[in-house]
């Protein structure tokens, strides 16, 4: 008698867990996998755009050499000076725009 009761309980539990797994798959995992597929497509498009922009980038990557000659070091120094001055100009332009906005708002800057 107990064997029959335990057999029914085990079969019922297996059926319940199968139903629960099927519902979980249908409502959670399948839409998640579909969304991950769409995210992978977007990531692929983004990677293609990044590669295209890197190819269109005009300035080559600048990396000074340790064993450079004096003339090459002078070129490196000039390039570093140009980069720093361009950065300082952009920084000053940002400050000027910020101060102009603050003055429009009536701030004392």
N, C-alpha and C positions, 0 to 999 in steps of 0.2 A: 504494500500500500504506500509506504513512504517513498519507494522508488518511483512510483507514478507521480506523486506530488512533486518530488524534486525534478523529475524529467519535465513536467509541465512548467515549473518555475524557470528552469534553465532555457527551455525553448522560448518561453515568453520574454525572458530577459534578452536573449539573442535577437528576437524579432523587434523588441523595443529599441535596442542599440542599432540595429540595421536601419530602422525607420529614422532614428535620430541622426545617424550618419548621412542618410540620403537627404534629409532636410537641411542639414548643415552644408552639404555639398551644393545643394540647389540654391540656397539663399545667401551663402557667404563665400564659399571658396570659388565657385564658378564665376561670379561677377568680379571677384578679386583678381582672378587670373586674366579675365578679359581686360580689366583696367590696367593690369601690368603689361599686357600686350600693347595697349595703346600708348602707355608710357614709354615702352621700348621703341615704338615707332617715332615718337616725338624726340626721344634721345638720339636716335639715328639721324633725324633731320637736323637736330641741333649740332651734332658732330660734323655733318656735311657743311653746314653754314660756318662753323668755326674753322674748318679746314680751308674753306673758300676765303674767309677773311684773313687768315694767316698768309695765304698766298698773295693776297692783294696788299698786304702790309709792305709799305715802301722801304722803311729802314731795316737793314739787316740787324741781326742780333749782335750787340757789341760786347766783345769779351777781350780785354787786354791780355797780352801774353807776358809771362814772367821773364822770358828770355829775349825780350824785344830790344831792338837797338835804340840809340838815343833819338833818332829821327821818328821812329815809331812811337816812342814814349811821348814825344812832343805832340804827335797827332792824337794820342790818347788823352793827353792833358787838355788839348784844345777842345776835343770832343766833350770831355767832362765839364769844361768851363761852359760850353754851349748848352749842354743839358741843364746845368745848374741855373744859368741865366734865364733860359726858357721857363723853367719851373718857377723861378722867382717872379717873372712877369705874369705867369698865370695866377700865382698866389696873390699878387698885388691887384690884378684885375678882379679876382673873386672878392677881395676885401673892399675894393671900390664899389662893386655892385651891392655888397651887403650894407655898407655905410649909406649908399643912396636909398636903399629900401628902408633902412632905419630912419633916415631923415624924412622920408615920405610919411612914415607912421608917427612922426613927432618925437622921436627919441633924441636925446641930447648928444649923440655921437657925431 
